[in-house]
Amino acid sequence: MNTIEIIQESTPNQSTTYRAICGEKQALGISPGQALDELEQQLTNLETNTLIIIQRFVPERFFSPLQHEKLQQLMNKFHESQDNQQLLSREEQQELEELAAVVQILSGINCEI
């Protein structure tokens, strides 16, 4: 089964783009659908069972706007560094992992509410 992740990104000029990711392949679009369409053109032998995850990083009651903004910045920097075949600093990687762990915990809480 293929997994395609679609993430919303903000550009420096405050416009929104979407990045679709499947393994090593990535595509950008001005909507989640456009990013997905662009990515599908790169894939070969796409399985019929595909899981698509759309991450909408928005502040909510358990995740502060400051945490949301920092996570968005780190995710953008992470994808830029991957595009340039670079790594995040150790501190940035640790902070990203900690925020991602919080998101994972909160996703379970939100499902129970």
C-alpha positions in Angstrom: 0.0 0.0 0.0 1.3 3.4 -0.9 0.9 6.3 1.5 0.7 9.8 0.2 1.0 12.7 2.7 -0.3 16.1 1.8 0.9 19.1 3.9 0.0 22.7 3.7 2.9 25.1 3.6 3.2 28.8 3.8 5.6 30.7 1.5 7.4 33.9 2.5 4.9 36.0 0.6 2.1 34.5 2.8 0.6 32.4 0.0 -0.3 28.8 0.7 1.0 25.8 -1.2 0.5 22.1 -0.7 3.2 19.4 -0.9 2.3 15.8 -1.7 4.9 13.2 -0.6 5.2 9.6 -1.4 8.5 8.1 -0.4 11.2 10.0 -2.2 8.9 11.7 -4.6 7.3 15.1 -4.0 5.1 17.5 -5.8 3.8 21.0 -5.1 0.4 22.5 -6.0 -1.8 25.5 -5.1 -4.4 23.0 -3.7 -4.2 19.5 -2.2 -5.8 18.1 -5.3 -3.3 19.8 -7.6 -0.4 18.5 -5.5 -1.8 15.0 -5.6 -2.4 15.1 -9.4 1.2 16.3 -9.9 2.6 13.5 -7.7 0.5 10.8 -9.3 2.1 11.7 -12.6 5.5 10.8 -11.1 4.4 7.5 -9.7 4.5 4.2 -11.6 2.3 1.2 -10.8 0.2 3.0 -8.3 -1.5 0.4 -6.2 -5.2 0.5 -6.0 -5.1 0.7 -2.2 -3.6 4.1 -1.4 -3.8 6.0 1.9 -3.8 9.7 1.5 -3.1 11.8 4.6 -3.9 15.6 4.6 -2.3 17.4 7.5 -4.1 20.6 8.3 -1.9 22.2 10.9 -4.3 24.5 12.7 -4.2 25.8 16.2 -6.7 24.0 18.5 -7.4 23.9 22.2 -4.7 21.4 23.1 -2.0 22.8 20.7 -1.2 26.5 21.1 -0.9 28.9 18.2 2.8 29.3 19.1 3.3 25.6 18.9 1.4 25.4 15.6 3.5 28.2 14.1 6.8 26.6 15.3 5.7 23.2 13.9 4.8 24.8 10.6 8.2 26.6 10.4 10.1 23.4 11.2 8.1 21.3 8.7 8.8 23.9 6.0 12.5 24.0 6.9 12.6 20.1 7.0 11.2 19.9 3.5 13.5 22.6 2.1 16.5 20.8 3.6 15.4 17.5 2.0 15.0 19.3 -1.3 18.6 20.5 -1.0 19.9 17.2 0.4 20.7 18.8 3.8 19.9 18.0 7.4 18.2 20.0 10.1 20.4 21.0 13.0 20.3 18.6 15.9 18.3 21.2 17.9 15.8 21.7 15.1 15.4 18.0 14.6 14.8 17.4 18.3 12.3 20.2 18.5 10.5 18.8 15.5 10.4 15.3 16.9 9.0 16.7 20.3 6.3 18.7 18.6 5.4 15.7 16.4 5.1 13.5 19.5 2.7 16.0 21.0 0.6 16.0 17.8 0.5 12.2 17.8 -0.7 12.2 21.5 -3.3 14.9 20.8 -4.6 13.0 17.8 -5.6 10.2 20.1 -7.2 12.6 22.5 -9.1 14.4 19.8 -10.4 11.0 18.5 -11.8 10.2 21.9 -13.6 13.6 22.3 
